[in-house]
Amino acid sequence: MTGYKGLIERYRERLPVADDARIITLGEGSTPLIRLGNIPEAEDRGIELHAKFEGLNPTGSFKDRGMTMAITQAVSEGSQAVLCASTGNTSASAAAYAARAGLDCYVLIPDGKIAMGKLAQAMIHGSMVIQVEGNFDDGMRLVKQIAAEAPITLVNSVNPYRLQGQKTAAFEIVDELGRPPDFHCLPVGNAGNISAYWTGYCEYAGITTAVSNFLHGQCPYQHDAVTDKPPRMLGYQSSGAAPFLRGGFVEEPETVASAIRIGRPQSWDLAWAASRESEGWFDEFDDAEILAVQGLLAASEGIFCEPASAVSVAGALRDIRTGKIPPGSTVVCTLTGHGLKDPDIAMQQGSAVVKKVSADLDAVKQAILGDR
Ligand SMILES: *Cc1c(COP(=O)(O)O)cnc(C)c1O
C-alpha cells in the first residue's frame, strides 16, 4: 500500500505484533474527529461536542481496527480460516481482511434483520455466509463451540487482538485534541468497544486498571504515560436490548439498531469494570429516539451514521440537557458505522420523501420555488 498508514504501522510500539509479522491492512484508522457545531443544546452550554466518525473505515465500521490485528495475528499463527458470529459489521470486516490475507472466512448471521449493506459485503468478499435460525447470541454460542474443536480462528471481540486494535481510536482522539475528553459516549452491544477505548485512554494516561490488566495480561508489552486523567465512559443501549440497564442478560433482544441487538454481551465484566473505574454510567433509548438522532445528525451536521451509532449522540444530548454532563465539558461520541450499511432504515424515515413531478419546467419550478 502507498500513502495511507494503517493503525498497526501508526501505533506499532503499543500493539502486540511480532517483528516479522505480515501486516494485513486496508489503511484503517485515522478517521476524522468532527466538531458537531450545529446542535444548540451543546453550543448554548459551551460544550465542545465531537464525533469520531468510524463509518469512514475501509469497510464502513470500527470493526476494521480490531480486524487488522486479529487477521494479522491469525496469519502469523499459520491459521488457514477464520470464523465469526455477527450482527453484520464484524462479518463484513472479517470477510474483507480474510480475502486480503487469502484465508477462508465463515460468518454466522442471525435470521433476518441483517442490514443489506453488511450482507452484501460479506458475500462479495467471498466468505461463506451461514444464516442460523436464531439471534446473534445463538450464533455466538455456536462459533465458540466450533472454534474450540476445529483449527479455525475466532475473530469476534472475544479474540483479545480485536480489542487491542480498537483501543487505538482512543489514542487518535487524544493525539488530535491534545488531551483526553471529559466524557466519551459509545453505543454498547457486546461491550468490546467500550472496554477497548477505556484501555486505550488508561494506557495513554499510564494508569493500570482491571480492564487493562486483563487485556495486557493476554498480550503483554511496555507502555508509558503521556496524558492526564482519562474520560468518564458513558455506555448507551437500545431499550429492547439493554442488559446493562436490566442488570442481567436479555433473552429476546429487539431493536431497530441491529448492530446492538445483543442480549448476552461477551465483554460483560470488562464493560462493568470500565464503567465503574471511569465513574461513568449506562443509559437506554427507544427506537424512536434513536432514529430521531440519526436524522438530526444527517440533516443538521451532514453525517450519515447507522442507527446503532446514533445512540451515542442520543446519550450525550440527554445527559447535556439534564446537566449530568456539565457546561464547558469536552465530549466525544463514537459513530461506529456508516449509514449506507442500512439503507432500508434511512428510506423509512419520515424525512426521506421523494417528490414526483412531470418532466416540464412549470412542474419542477413549482416543486422547488413553491417550497421556498
Ligand atoms: C459492533 C457495533 C457496535 C457495538 O460494539 P460492541 O463492541 O459490540 O459493544 C455498535 N455499533 C456498530 C455500528 C457496530 O458495528
The ligand as an SDF file (V2000), in Angstrom:
LIG
                    3D

 15 15  0  0  0  0  0  0  0  0999 V2000
  -20.2970   -3.7590   16.6570 C   0  0  0  0  0  0  0  0  0  0  0  0
  -21.0340   -2.4980   16.6500 C   0  0  0  0  0  0  0  0  0  0  0  0
  -21.4620   -1.8520   17.8400 C   0  0  0  0  0  0  0  0  0  0  0  0
  -21.2720   -2.4650   19.1910 C   0  0  0  0  0  0  0  0  0  0  0  0
  -19.9400   -2.5620   19.6220 O   0  0  0  0  0  0  0  0  0  0  0  0
  -19.5820   -3.5520   20.8050 P   0  0  0  0  0  0  0  0  0  0  0  0
  -18.1210   -3.5740   20.8670 O   0  0  0  0  0  0  0  0  0  0  0  0
  -20.1690   -4.8850   20.4200 O   0  0  0  0  0  0  0  0  0  0  0  0
  -20.2460   -3.0150   22.0430 O   0  0  0  0  0  0  0  0  0  0  0  0
  -22.0840   -0.6350   17.7300 C   0  0  0  0  0  0  0  0  0  0  0  0
  -22.3340   -0.0620   16.5310 N   0  0  0  0  0  0  0  0  0  0  0  0
  -21.9420   -0.6460   15.3830 C   0  0  0  0  0  0  0  0  0  0  0  0
  -22.2510    0.0390   14.1050 C   0  0  0  0  0  0  0  0  0  0  0  0
  -21.2970   -1.8730   15.3980 C   0  0  0  0  0  0  0  0  0  0  0  0
  -20.9380   -2.4350   14.2480 O   0  0  0  0  0  0  0  0  0  0  0  0
  1  2  1  0
  2  3  1  0
  2 14  2  0
  3  4  1  0
  3 10  2  0
  4  5  1  0
  5  6  1  0
  6  7  2  0
  6  8  1  0
  6  9  1  0
 10 11  1  0
 11 12  2  0
 12 13  1  0
 12 14  1  0
 14 15  1  0
M  END
$$$$
